[in-house]
Amino acid sequence: MLQRACVTYNSSLATYFLWNISSRLGHYRTEVLAKELIEVPIPLSIPPIPAPNSAQNIDDAVRQAFDLTVADWSLIEDFLNIHFPTSCGKHPDQPVF
């Protein structure tokens, strides 16, 4: 359970999910409350990750664990590359991830 939670919390999906439910993420004091953090869905299983230090490998494993489609993941990537940097005061041409 702990490994699945750690992998999920370090994924782009968790950032996207928390942005949508958090009362503080993206504001002056960017933080997530514990009660919001436990709302992040944890998959029942995670496929083996060849190199867990790679963000791409973590995202691939989470995408596979939740059986997300290309369209689903495109929404998450668009959010992280366009909306999220803009709300953090960065230019959209400078991807965060």
QUIWO-V810923 format. One record per pair of residues at least 12 apart in sequence whose ideal C-beta (glycine too) atoms are under 10 Angstrom apart, sorted by sequence separation. I is the first residue (numbers start at 1). GAP is how many residues later the second one is. If there is no record, write none. Layout:
i/gap
I/GAP
I/GAP
//
This chain:
i/gap
21/12
23/12
24/12
46/12
49/12
81/12
84/12
85/12
19/13
23/13
47/13
48/13
49/13
60/13
63/13
81/13
82/13
84/13
18/14
22/14
47/14
59/14
62/14
81/14
18/15
21/15
22/15
46/15
47/15
80/15
81/15
21/16
46/16
47/16
80/16
81/16
15/17
22/17
47/17
59/17
80/17
14/18
18/18
21/18
43/18
46/18
47/18
59/18
77/18
17/19
18/19
21/19
43/19
45/19
46/19
45/20
46/20
77/20
18/21
41/21
43/21
44/21
59/21
76/21
17/22
18/22
43/22
44/22
9/23
14/23
17/23
42/23
43/23
17/24
41/24
43/24
15/25
41/25
14/26
13/27
14/27
9/28
13/28
14/28
11/29
13/30
9/31
5/32
8/32
5/33
8/33
9/33
8/34
5/35
7/35
8/35
6/36
7/36
5/37
4/38
5/38
8/38
59/38
4/39
7/39
2/40
4/40
6/40
7/40
1/41
4/41
5/41
56/41
4/42
7/42
10/42
55/42
1/43
3/43
10/43
12/43
11/44
12/44
14/44
7/45
10/45
13/45
3/46
6/46
12/46
13/46
11/47
12/47
10/48
11/48
14/48
3/49
9/49
10/49
11/49
13/49
7/50
8/50
11/50
12/50
13/50
7/51
11/51
12/51
6/52
7/52
10/52
11/52
13/52
8/53
9/53
13/53
7/54
8/54
11/54
7/55
11/55
13/55
16/56
4/57
8/57
16/57
19/57
26/57
30/57
4/58
7/58
8/58
26/58
30/58
13/59
16/59
17/59
20/59
25/59
13/60
16/60
19/60
27/60
4/61
12/61
15/61
16/61
19/61
26/61
16/62
25/62
26/62
13/63
16/63
12/64
15/64
16/64
19/64
11/65
12/65
15/65
19/65
12/67
13/67
16/67
12/68
16/68
19/68
12/69
15/69
12/72
15/81
15/82
12/84
12/85
//
